[in-house]
Amino acid sequence: MSTPAPIAVTIAGSDSGGGAGIQADLKTFSALGVYGASVITALTAQNTKGVQGIHDVPADFVARQIDSVFSDLAVKAVKVGMLSQTAVIAAVAEGLARHAGSIPVVLDPVMVATSGDRLITDAAVATLRERLLPRADLITPNLPEAAVLLGEAVATDPATIVAQARRLLALGARAVLIKGGHGTGRESIDHLVTADGALRTLSAPRIATRNTHGTGCTLSAAVAAGLAQGLALPEAVADAKDYLTAALAAADSLAVGTGHGPVHHFHAVWS
C-alpha cells in the first residue's frame, strides 16, 4: 500500500479572485505534496484590484466545519489566516482546543490585503492576540501587522524588528516570524525567533514585480505544509521562503488581472 499523503487544513477566508486566502493555501499545499482541507471563515468579493465586500460565515458554522474536518481527517498541521470577527476568532480558538492537541498551528494574523483594504475589525485584534496567539506554534506577521499586534510603530531597523518579535513571543506564541516584504533594500529579510531564544535571519533577493497578491498566505501555508511533512520548524520556514521566492519570480508569467496579480504557486509544474 502507498503511504497516505500528509494532510493540512487551512482556516481562512475565501478570495474570489483566487490569489490569496483559502485558494492560495490549497494551491500551496497541493504544489508541495500535501492534501489540503479547508474551513472557510469569510467570503470576499475580491479581485486583483481590491476587496469589494466581505461576508462573514457565522461562528457556529465555522465551528461545525472544524468538527467535521478533524473528526474524520488525520490532520498533521493547521494554518490559520483571515479571521475578521471576534466570535469567529473565539470559535477557532475553541475548535483548536478541542481538536488540535499537539498538531502544529501556524497563525498568519491577516489584517490588511495587498491592495491596502482592511480585513479585520479593531475589536477582533485584541481577541486574536488574547485567544489565538497562545495557541500558535508560529505566527507570521509582516512589519505593519507586528506593530498592530503590539500597539507600536512599525519597526524600521533590524534591532527593533527582533525586539518586537521577542515581545510577541512573550504574549504566548512559541515562535515568531516577522516577514520583511514591507521593508526596503535589495533583499527581503525575515526574522525568526523561537521559544529557546534563538534568532535566525532568512534573506532572499527582492523580486521586482507588482504581482505580490497572496504572498503572506502562501508563505504561512508553505510552512504548514512542511510541518505536515514532519520538518522541524526552522527547516520548514527556510523551505517556505525558497518556495515563495520562486513563486514571486515566476509571477509575471501568469498575467492574471489588471491590479496586483497572484504569485505563481505551480511554477515548478507549468508556466
Secondary structure, 3 states (H helix, E strand, C coil): CCCCCCEEEEEEEEECCCCCHHHHHHHHHHHCCCEEEEEEEEEEEEECCEEEEEEECCHHHHHHHHHHHHHHCCEEEEEECCCCCHHHHHHHHHHHHHHCCCCCEEECCCCECCCCCECCCHHHHHHHHHHHHHHCCEECCEHHHHHHHHCCCCCCCHHHHHHHHHHHHHCCCCEEEEECCCCCCCEEEEEEEECCCCEEEEEEECCCCCCCECHHHHHHHHHHHHHHCCCCHHHHHHHHHHHHHHHHHCHHHCCCCCCCCECCCCCCCCC
